[in-house]
């Protein structure tokens, strides 16, 4: 998708679409989707971007009746689509924009299972499954419109694959980042927000002083709409002291604007990590590190979930699976022995109380 360090990537309403082995850039806003020419960051590209900003909103769709592009436009106008979360809509649009690029002019009525398999096969297994789900929703909408009588996606199976989880940041990774990015830098602020709130990047880039009340951050998560109240850790408080109270978001780009998207933040933060010698670690890995550290500190899953906002404790346990099991096992046994000494187990209290240190079968 092009080089993430190019200035054009962070421009508002800019979208990159990968198709046919190439990256195409578009200006997308208020129903407009305008192809941009030139290399990202070049004078031609910026001129095309400025022209797209000034272009009027079209009053009618230019998609051919009965085409995939027309179906996409119709689906976007349904109550079912508009009722989806904003984050889900963004994911949907990435896929529908790609579909419009590769087969937008093709008649929906002629699509068969073979064509569906071809389209899905152009993506990775994970993205192929997402694409299949969107195609299924689109073709069900086509049936409702009377454009066709059947759904060819019903004959196409989802791909099976082993999911690769985001790796968590280790304590060594955290120490390396802190050593490279001292307190007061933008990178250290982003690090503190991720590590001490455990929130997703989409929520971190929206945080500002308006979310702070009585020493706590009030966050309504964009993905789940869950509301969490997070006490501000002293290390995070120290980084926030330099942020002006009039600034609407804590995190700003080098140009003094908020991050245009979670993807822009992802690219910038992973670059900061690479500069600290940390490869293959993402902002989501910081969310997992937060969960891991909470579990290691002795928090119950419910207590940790009150910070991270997880409603599924099994998922939280999955995030915390890299917790220091040796440390936790030793702590658990110490708690068990302390309970036994207090008389918590009939029949073993006296034995434990009189047990010499280091005793046991060998």
C-alpha positions in Angstrom: 0.0 0.0 0.0 2.8 2.4 -0.6 5.4 3.7 1.8 3.7 4.7 5.1 6.2 7.5 5.7 5.0 9.5 2.7 3.1 12.7 3.7 0.1 11.8 1.5 -0.8 8.7 3.6 -1.8 10.9 6.5 -4.0 13.3 4.5 -7.7 13.3 5.5 -10.1 11.2 3.5 -7.3 9.5 1.6 -7.7 5.8 0.8 -5.4 3.3 -0.8 -6.8 0.2 -2.6 -4.6 -2.7 -3.7 -5.8 -4.4 -6.9 -4.2 -6.2 -9.8 -0.8 -5.9 -8.2 -0.9 -2.1 -8.0 -1.9 0.5 -5.4 -4.5 3.0 -6.4 -5.1 6.2 -4.4 -8.5 7.8 -3.9 -10.1 10.8 -2.2 -13.2 9.5 -0.5 -15.8 11.8 1.3 -19.5 12.2 1.4 -20.2 9.6 -1.3 -17.4 10.9 -3.5 -14.7 8.5 -4.6 -12.2 10.2 -6.9 -9.1 8.5 -8.3 -5.8 10.5 -7.7 -3.0 10.5 -10.2 0.8 10.9 -9.6 3.1 9.4 -7.0 2.0 9.9 -3.4 3.6 13.1 -2.1 4.4 14.5 -5.5 3.2 17.9 -6.8 0.8 16.1 -9.3 -0.6 14.0 -6.5 -1.2 17.0 -4.2 -2.8 19.0 -7.0 -5.1 16.1 -7.8 -6.0 15.8 -4.1 -6.8 19.6 -3.9 -9.0 19.3 -7.0 -10.8 16.3 -5.5 -11.5 18.3 -2.3 -13.0 21.1 -4.3 -15.1 18.8 -6.5 -18.9 18.9 -6.0 -20.9 16.0 -4.6 -22.5 14.1 -7.5 -26.2 14.0 -7.4 -26.6 10.7 -9.2 -24.6 7.5 -9.5 -22.7 6.8 -12.7 -22.7 3.0 -12.1 -24.4 0.9 -14.8 -27.8 -0.5 -13.7 -27.5 -4.1 -12.5 -23.7 -3.8 -12.1 -21.7 -4.7 -9.0 -20.9 -1.1 -8.5 -24.7 -0.2 -8.5 -25.3 -3.1 -6.1 -22.7 -1.8 -3.7 -24.1 1.7 -3.8 -27.6 0.4 -3.2 -26.4 -1.8 -0.2 -24.6 1.2 1.3 -28.0 2.9 1.4 -29.8 0.2 3.3 -30.9 0.5 6.9 -29.0 -2.8 7.6 -25.7 -1.3 6.5 -26.2 2.1 8.1 -27.0 0.3 11.4 -23.5 -1.2 11.5 -20.8 0.3 13.7 -18.6 2.9 12.2 -15.6 0.7 12.5 -17.4 -2.2 10.8 -18.6 0.1 8.0 -15.0 1.2 7.4 -13.9 -2.5 7.0 -16.9 -3.1 4.7 -16.0 -0.2 2.5 -12.4 -1.4 2.1 -13.8 -4.6 0.6 -16.6 -3.1 -1.4 -14.3 -0.4 -2.9 -11.9 -3.2 -3.9 -14.8 -5.2 -5.4 -15.9 -2.1 -7.4 -12.3 -1.7 -8.7 -12.0 -5.3 -10.0 -15.6 -6.1 -11.1 -17.7 -3.0 -10.6 -18.9 -2.9 -14.2 -19.9 -6.6 -14.4 -23.5 -7.6 -14.2 -24.6 -9.1 -10.9 -27.0 -11.5 -12.6 -24.1 -13.3 -14.3 -22.0 -13.9 -11.2 -21.7 -17.7 -10.4 -19.9 -19.8 -7.8 -16.8 -20.0 -10.0 -16.6 -16.2 -10.2 -17.0 -16.0 -6.4 -14.2 -18.4 -5.9 -12.0 -16.5 -8.3 -12.6 -13.2 -6.5 -12.2 -14.7 -3.0 -9.0 -16.5 -4.2 -7.4 -13.2 -5.0 -7.1 -12.3 -1.3 -5.3 -13.9 1.6 -7.3 -16.6 3.5 -8.4 -14.2 6.3 -9.3 -11.4 3.9 -10.9 -13.9 1.5 -13.3 -15.0 4.2 -14.2 -11.3 4.9 -14.7 -10.8 1.2 -16.9 -13.8 1.0 -19.1 -12.5 3.9 -19.5 -9.1 2.1 -20.3 -10.8 -1.2 -23.0 -12.9 0.6 -24.6 -9.8 2.0 -24.5 -8.1 -1.4 -26.0 -11.0 -3.2 -28.7 -11.4 -0.7 -29.5 -7.7 -1.2 -29.5 -8.4 -5.0 -32.1 -11.1 -4.4 -34.2 -8.7 -2.4 -34.0 -6.2 -5.3 -35.1 -8.8 -7.8 -31.8 -8.7 -9.7 -31.3 -12.4 -9.3 -33.0 -15.5 -7.8 -30.1 -17.3 -6.1 -27.0 -16.8 -4.0 -23.9 -18.4 -5.6 -21.9 -17.7 -2.4 -23.9 -20.6 -0.7 -21.8 -23.0 -2.8 -18.4 -21.5 -1.7 -16.8 -22.7 1.5 -14.8 -20.4 3.8 -11.1 -21.0 3.9 -9.6 -22.8 6.9 -6.4 -21.4 8.2 -4.4 -21.0 11.4 -4.8 -17.6 12.8 -1.5 -15.8 13.7 -2.1 -13.8 16.9 -0.5 -10.4 17.4 2.6 -11.0 19.5 2.6 -9.4 22.9 5.3 -7.0 24.0 7.7 -8.5 26.4 9.3 -6.7 29.4 12.5 -6.5 27.4 10.6 -4.8 24.5 9.1 -2.3 26.9 12.5 -1.5 28.4 14.0 -1.1 25.0 11.3 1.3 23.9 11.7 3.4 27.1 15.4 3.5 26.6 15.1 4.8 23.1 12.2 7.2 23.6 12.6 9.3 26.7 9.8 11.0 28.7 8.4 14.0 26.9 8.6 12.6 23.3 5.4 11.9 21.3 6.4 8.2 21.0 6.7 7.9 24.8 3.2 9.5 25.2 1.7 7.0 22.7 3.5 4.2 24.5 2.1 5.3 27.9 -1.4 5.6 26.6 -1.3 2.1 25.1 0.4 0.4 28.0 -1.5 2.0 30.9 -5.0 2.1 29.4 -5.0 -1.2 27.4 -7.2 0.3 24.7 -7.2 -0.2 20.9 -5.5 2.2 18.6 -8.8 3.5 17.4 -9.7 4.6 20.9 -6.2 5.9 21.9 -6.0 8.4 19.0 -9.3 9.9 20.1 -8.4 10.5 23.8 -8.1 14.0 25.1 -8.6 16.1 28.2 -12.4 16.1 27.6 -12.2 12.4 28.6 -10.5 13.0 31.9 -12.6 13.3 35.1 -11.4 13.0 38.7 -8.1 11.4 37.7 -9.8 8.8 35.4 -10.1 8.4 31.6 -13.7 7.8 30.5 -13.6 5.9 27.2 -16.5 4.6 25.1 -14.8 2.0 22.9 -15.4 2.5 19.2 -15.5 -1.2 18.3 -17.8 -2.5 21.1 -19.4 0.7 22.5 -18.3 -0.5 26.0 -17.7 2.2 28.5 -14.7 2.0 30.8 -13.4 4.3 33.5 -9.6 3.9 33.8 -7.6 5.4 36.7 -4.7 7.3 35.3 -1.4 5.6 36.1 1.3 7.9 37.5 3.6 7.2 34.5 0.9 8.2 32.1 0.0 11.3 34.2 3.6 12.4 33.9 3.5 12.2 30.1 0.2 14.1 30.1 1.5 17.1 32.1 3.0 18.7 29.0 -0.2 18.5 26.9 -2.2 21.8 26.7 -5.7 21.6 28.1 -7.1 23.1 25.0 -5.7 20.3 22.8 -8.6 18.1 21.8 -6.5 14.9 21.4 -3.4 14.0 23.4 -1.7 12.4 20.3 -0.8 14.7 17.4 1.2 14.2 14.2 4.3 16.1 13.4 2.2 18.6 11.5 0.1 19.4 14.6 -3.0 17.5 13.6 -4.7 14.5 15.1 -4.1 11.1 13.4 -6.4 10.7 10.5 -6.9 7.0 11.1 -5.9 4.0 13.2 -3.8 2.8 10.2 -1.8 6.1 10.1 -1.1 5.7 13.8 -0.2 2.0 13.4 2.4 2.9 10.7 3.9 5.7 12.8 4.1 3.7 16.0 5.5 0.6 14.5 8.2 2.8 12.9 8.9 4.2 16.4 9.2 0.6 17.6 11.6 -0.4 14.8 13.8 2.6 15.7 14.0 1.2 19.2 15.1 -2.2 17.8 11.7 -3.8 18.2 10.5 -5.7 15.2 7.2 -7.3 14.5 5.3 -5.7 17.4 2.2 -3.7 17.0 0.0 -1.3 19.0 -2.4 -4.3 19.6 0.5 -6.2 21.1 0.7 -3.4 23.7 -3.0 -4.0 24.6 -2.0 -7.6 25.2 1.0 -6.5 27.3 -1.3 -4.4 29.4 -3.5 -7.4 30.0 -0.5 -9.6 30.8 0.9 -7.2 33.3 -2.4 -6.8 35.1 -2.7 -10.6 35.4 0.9 -10.8 36.6 0.2 -8.1 39.2 -2.4 -10.4 40.7 -5.6 -9.0 39.2 -8.5 -11.3 38.5 -9.8 -11.5 34.9 -12.8 -9.4 36.0 -10.5 -6.7 37.4 -8.3 -6.7 34.3 -11.4 -6.5 32.1 -12.5 -3.4 33.9 -9.4 -1.7 32.5 -9.3 -3.2 29.0 -13.0 -3.4 28.4 -13.2 -7.0 27.4 -16.6 -8.6 27.8 -15.3 -12.0 26.9 -13.1 -13.2 29.7 -11.9 -16.1 27.6 -10.4 -13.6 25.2 -8.8 -11.7 28.0 -7.2 -15.0 29.2 -6.0 -15.5 25.7 -4.3 -12.1 25.7 -2.7 -12.8 29.1 -1.5 -16.3 28.1 2.1 -15.0 28.0 2.0 -14.1 31.7 4.9 -15.3 33.8 3.6 -18.7 34.7 6.5 -19.5 37.0 6.0 -16.3 39.0 2.3 -16.9 39.2 2.7 -20.6 40.2 5.1 -19.5 43.0 2.7 -16.8 44.2 -0.3 -19.2 44.0 1.5 -21.8 46.2 2.5 -19.1 48.7 -1.1 -18.1 49.0 -2.1 -21.7 49.4 0.4 -22.3 52.2 -0.6 -19.1 53.9 -4.3 -20.2 53.8 -3.3 -23.6 55.3 -1.3 -21.9 58.1 -4.4 -19.9 59.0 -6.4 -23.1 59.4 -8.1 -22.9 56.0 -7.8 -26.7 55.4 -8.9 -29.2 58.1 -6.4 -32.0 58.6 -3.4 -30.3 57.1 -3.2 -27.1 59.3 -1.0 -28.6 61.9 1.2 -30.4 59.4 1.8 -27.2 57.4 2.4 -25.1 60.5 5.1 -27.5 61.7 6.6 -28.2 58.3 10.3 -27.1 58.1 11.4 -24.9 55.3 12.4 -26.8 52.1 10.8 -30.0 53.3 9.1 -32.4 50.9 9.7 -35.6 49.0 12.6 -35.6 46.5 
